[in-house]
């Protein structure tokens, strides 16, 4: 009876989590009117860490003090990959459309399955490679056809979008390393402790990058701060916290399938709030990529 209730809750709360996560790209676009991608990424993780501080600090300090030097190093590396993931993905939104960016960054499960055999010994099934092939076909369609419309494939406009697509894919690869290290660390570290630790490490990484960059400023105007607070609160804390909650009670592949709704939610919100309509290559490539990821996630469950 308890398991049935958890599944019922999942069908209500997981869609809510996807809606919350889908707002990220829209909030980032609003913030990018006057803020750099590095500033947005830094504040997103720093504010999320600050929100979690009262709930996690005491337990985190006690738990982290018991970890080995190797485990502490892994926590730091995980935070660095998380920081790179957010920075690269947010930067991709400067260059390409929301649909292309979100669909390509959602390929993280593909890269997790490719990299895992070398780090954790997890081996994908045969059907996974079928899903990978389908997803890769969609990636090629989006990456080579983005923004063609009235622009030629070799135009500066299209070259800019292709660069943005590349940043999104690199962001997905960084997220894959973050997820894989998380799998390793979660064997010995509680989820709340791990989450706060890597958020904090990621925020410090980006903060150092900002301090070392002469063109960046830590000062943010109150009008811009509201977008950063919403970004940290809604998609980061509400969305990702709900996802993490159900990763502890439901099979990972079921939760991963729900995550495929993020590009759809982001595309709908982009049309409503930004008037950004996907072109044919983005719509076709996106459907193919999400189909491939669905096949791969189910096959690799």
TORFIRO-881589 format. One record per residue: residue in three letters; x, y, z of N, C-alpha, C in turn. Coordinates in steps of 0.05 Angstrom, whole numbers, plus 5000, padded with zeros to 4 digits. Atoms other than C-alpha are relative to their C-alpha. Layout:
N
ALAXYZXYZXYZ ...
//
This chain:
301
UNK501749765000500050005000501750255000 UNK498349774998505750475018501450054973 UNK498749975026509250334951498150124979 UNK502049905018502750474913499750305004 UNK500349714994502151144949502450154989 UNK497649875010509351314930499950044970 UNK500349985029507951164857497950214992 UNK502149805005501551584859501150285004 UNK498749744995505452154890501950084977 UNK498049955021510752084836498650114975 UNK501449915024505652174780498950295003 UNK500949724995503552834813502450185003 UNK497749834993510153104839502250014979 UNK497950005021514852894783499350194977 UNK500749795020510953284730500450285011 UNK499649734988511153874778502950075001 UNK497149965001518653784783501050084973 UNK499249945027519353784708499250284992 UNK500949735005515254424703501950205013 UNK498249824986519754744755502750024986 UNK497450015014526054524719499950144973 UNK500349885027523354754652500150315000 UNK499949714999523155474677502850114999 UNK497249904997530755504683500950154975 UNK499049865024532155684610498650274996 UNK501549755003526756224610501250215019 UNK498949814980529456544675502850084992 UNK497249945009536556504647499950214978 UNK500249805022534456874584499350285010 UNK500749734988531257434625502550125014 UNK497649914985537657474668502250094981 UNK497949945018542157484607499850274986 UNK500349735012539358154585502250185011 UNK498049824988544258484633502349865015 UNK497950144985548457934666501449794982 UNK498450205015553957474640499249725008 UNK500650284993553256724638501549915025 UNK498550084976558756644690498750115025 UNK501449884976555157114738497549845007 UNK502550154995548556734729500649735012 UNK499350274990551856054739501050025029 UNK498949974973555556304801497850055020 UNK502249934981549456614834498049765003 UNK501950224998545156004817500949805021 UNK499050204981549655524856500550135028 UNK499549874974551556034910497450045016 UNK502549964987544356204926498749745009 UNK501150274993542255474925501449895025 UNK498550084976547855324975499150165024 UNK500849834977545655905018497349925010 UNK502650094991538455665019500249745016 UNK499750264987540754965040501650025026 UNK498149974977545755225092498849945027 UNK501050054973541155225153499249715005 UNK500950274997538754515139502249794999 UNK498050205006545154175118502750045013 UNK497349944992551154515149501149825022 UNK499050154977551654165216500549714993 UNK499750285008550553475187502249964980 UNK498050015020555053625128502850015012 UNK497349974988560953845171500749745014 UNK499450264985560353205214500649784980 UNK499750225019559652745153502650044984 UNK497649955016565153075112502649955016 UNK497650044984570053055170500749705003 UNK499450284999569452295169500949884974 UNK499250105026571152235095503049994997 UNK497150025006577952025068500850234981 UNK499049805018582352495028499049954972 UNK500950085027580352114965497150094996 UNK502849935003572952214979499650305000 UNK500149715000573952954994500850114972 UNK499249935027577553004927497849964980 UNK502250065018571752674892497750205003 UNK502149794995566853164924500750264986 UNK499149755013571053744899499849984970 UNK500050045029571753454829497150004990 UNK502850005007564253324827498950284998 UNK500949725000562954054845501150154977 UNK498949875023567654284791498549934974 UNK501550085024564053874738497250125000 UNK502649884999557354134763500250294992 UNK499649725007559954844757500450044970 UNK499649995028562454714687497549944984 UNK502550065013555854404668498250244999 UNK501849775000551855014689501150234983 UNK498849785015556755514660499749954970 UNK500150065028557055164592497150004989 UNK502850015009549555044588498850294999 UNK501049735000547855754608501250174978 UNK498749865022552956024558498849924973 UNK501250105025549755594504497550164993 UNK502549865004543355984514500550294989 UNK499349755013547056614491500149984970 UNK499350045028548356304423497949854984 UNK501850175015542955814406497250025012 UNK502849984991535455714415499649835025 UNK500650154976532355454479499449704993 UNK500650285007529754824444502549844995 UNK497550145006536554634415501749965025 UNK498450014976540154794480499049795020 UNK501150184979535454414527500049714990 UNK500050285011534753804481502849885001 UNK497350115001542253734473501249965028 UNK499050034973543853834547498649765014 UNK501550234988538653294562501249734991 UNK498750255009543152774527501849895022 UNK498350094979546752684594499849705005 UNK500050294996544151964604501649844980 UNK498450135021547451774538502950005008 UNK497149984993554252024561500649855025 UNK499650154975553351714630500549704993 UNK499750295007552451024598502549954984 UNK497650045015558351124551502550015018 UNK497749964982563151364606500149805023 UNK500150174976560850904663501749754998 UNK498350245000564350264639502950055007 UNK497249944995571050614646500550085030 UNK499749894973569650894716498749835021 UNK501550154981564550444750499749714993 UNK500450275009564449804709497349944990 UNK502750045010557149894690500149974969 UNK499950045029556249614619497250034988 UNK502649975013550549834573499249754986 UNK501050235014546049314542500150054969 UNK500049975029545649174467498050204990 UNK502149815009539149564460500850295005 UNK499149734994542550164491501350134975 UNK498549895022546950244430498150074977 UNK502149925020540650254386499050275007 UNK500949744991538050824427502050224996 UNK497849815005544851164423500150094971 UNK500049945028544751114348497850194991 UNK502349835006537851424344500550285010 UNK499549744988539751984391502150164985 UNK497849875015546152134353499050114973 UNK501249905026542152194288498650275005 UNK501449754993537852724322502050235006 UNK498049804994544053084348501250124975 UNK498949915026546853124277498050184986 UNK502149835013540253404251499950275013 UNK500149744986539953954304502650154996 UNK497449865001547354114303500750114972 UNK499349925027547954164227497850174987 UNK502249865013541154474212498950235016 UNK501149804983540054974268499950274986 UNK500349735009537355634246500350054971 UNK499549965028537955514171497950194988 UNK502149825009531155824154500950194978 UNK499249815020532956474119503050034999 UNK497149984999540356384137501249754987 UNK498750245012545055924098501549855021 UNK498750174981548455354133502850105008 UNK497449904995555155704128500050295010 UNK500249724991552556384152501150035028 UNK499049944973555356724214497849945021 UNK502350054981548356664246499949705007 UNK500150284995548455914237502449905015 UNK497650074986555655854259499850065030 UNK500449934972553756204324498349805014 UNK501850204988548055724337501449735003 UNK498650264998552555124322502050015024 UNK498249974977557555394374498349965026 UNK501850034977551755444424499249715004 UNK500750294998549754724408502449845012 UNK497650134990556954514421500350045030 UNK499849944971556954864490498049825015 UNK502050164987550454494507500849715003 UNK499050274999553453824489502249965020 UNK497950014980559653964529498950015029 UNK501349994974555154154587498849745008 UNK501250264994551653484581502149805008 UNK497850184993558353114584501050065028 UNK499249934972560353504647498049905020 UNK502150094982553653334678500249695003 UNK499750304998555052594662502149935020 UNK497950064980561552604702499050075028 UNK501249934974557752954759498249785010 UNK501850224993552452404758501549755008 UNK498550244995557551844755501550015027 UNK498749964974561552124814498049995022 UNK502250014981554952204850499349715007 UNK500650284995553551464841502149875018 UNK497950114983560251294872499850115028 UNK500049884973559751784930497549935016 UNK502550054985552451624947500049735014 UNK499850264985554750934971500950055029 UNK499049944973557951275031499050275011 UNK500949734991554951985034497150034995 UNK502949955002547652165047499550214978 UNK500749835022544052524991500150295006 UNK500149714993542953185028502850105005 UNK497249924995550253205049501550034974 UNK498649995026552753044979499050244984 UNK501149785016548053554947501150275010 UNK499049754990550054124993503050034995 UNK497149995004557453954987500850074972 UNK499349945028557653954911499050274991 UNK501049735006553254574906502150215010 UNK498149824988558154924953502650004985 UNK497450025015564354664916499750134972 UNK500549895027561254864849499950315002 UNK500249714997559655564875502750125005 UNK497349904995566755654901501650014974 UNK498550015026569555434833499350234982 UNK500849785017565455944795500750275012 UNK499249754987566856484847502950074995 UNK497149955006574356394837500350094971 UNK499949925028573256434762499250294996 UNK500949735002569457084770502150205011 UNK498049834988574857384815502450034982 UNK497750005018580257194765499550134974 UNK500849885026576357494707499750305004 UNK500149704996577658254701497450124990 UNK502449885011571158354662497549945016 UNK502350094984566658034715499750175025 UNK500549854975563358384774498049835017 UNK501850144982560158064835497550165008 UNK502349834993555458654843497749964980 UNK502350045017548458524817497850195009 UNK502149814994542859034813497549855011 UNK502450134988536458884853498049904979 UNK501950085021532358844788500949744987 UNK498950255011536958284763500049785020 UNK499850204979537457934830497549835001 UNK502550164997530157714827500149764981 UNK499850225018531657274766501949785011 UNK498150194988537556954802498849855024 UNK501350134977533556814865497949804990 UNK502050195011527956504824501449764987 UNK498550215013533056094785501049805021 UNK499050184978536055814850497849865014 UNK502250114983529355704884498249804984 UNK502050165014524755424830501249754986 UNK499050245013528654974781502149855017 UNK497950134985534554844828499049855025 UNK500850114975531554734896497449844999 UNK502550145002524354544881500249774980 UNK499950205021525454174815501949775006 UNK498050214996531953804830499649865027 UNK500550144975530053664902497949794998 UNK502050205005523753304880501049774984 UNK498750215015527752914829501649825018 UNK498350164982532752704882498449845020 UNK501750154981527152504929499049744988 UNK501150245012524252004880502149814990 UNK497850185007531051734860500549805023 UNK499750184978530951424929497849805003 UNK502350184996524251084921499149864974 UNK500850125026523450934846502549934984 UNK497750075017527950604794501050244984 UNK498849775013532751104763499050044971 UNK500849975028530450944692497250124997 UNK502749885001523251134708500150305005 UNK499649714995525451804737501250134976 UNK498649895023529951914677498050054977 UNK502049975021524051814630498350255004 UNK501549764994520252364666501650254991 UNK498349775006526252824655500050074970 UNK500149955028525252764580497850214994 UNK502049795004519353234590501050285002 UNK498949734997523953814605500250164974 UNK499949855025525354004532497350084990 UNK502749935008517953984518499050245016 UNK500949784983516354424577501450264994 UNK498449775006521954904560499150124973 UNK500949905027519654954487497450145002 UNK502649874997512555114508500350275014 UNK499649754985514855644558501450214982 UNK498649825018519555944505498150124980 UNK502049895019513756014457498150205013 UNK501949824985509256334510501350265008 UNK498849764988514156814542502050154982 UNK498049875017519356944488499350004971 UNK500850015029515656804423502049854983 UNK497950155014521156314404498949744989 UNK501250235013518455814354502249824990 UNK497950185010522655194339499849974969 UNK500050065029524755094266499849704996 UNK500550285007523654434230502349825010 UNK497850174992530654164243500149965030 UNK500150024971529954304318497849815009 UNK502350174992523053984323500649714993 UNK499550285009525053364282502349885016 UNK497750114985531853284315499449965029 UNK500750034972528953394384498349745005 UNK501750244997523652844375501849754997 UNK498250235004529052364349501849965024 UNK498250034977533852514406498549895024 UNK501650094976528452424460499149714997 UNK500750285005526251774427502449825006 UNK497550154996533451524427500749985029 UNK499450014972534551714499498149825015 UNK502050174987528051374519500749704996 UNK499250285006530350724485502449935017 UNK497550064985537250774517499549985030 UNK500550014971534650924587498549745008 UNK501550254993529650344586501849764996 UNK498250235005534849864556502249985021 UNK497749994981540150084607499150015029 UNK501149974974535550064668501349825021 
//
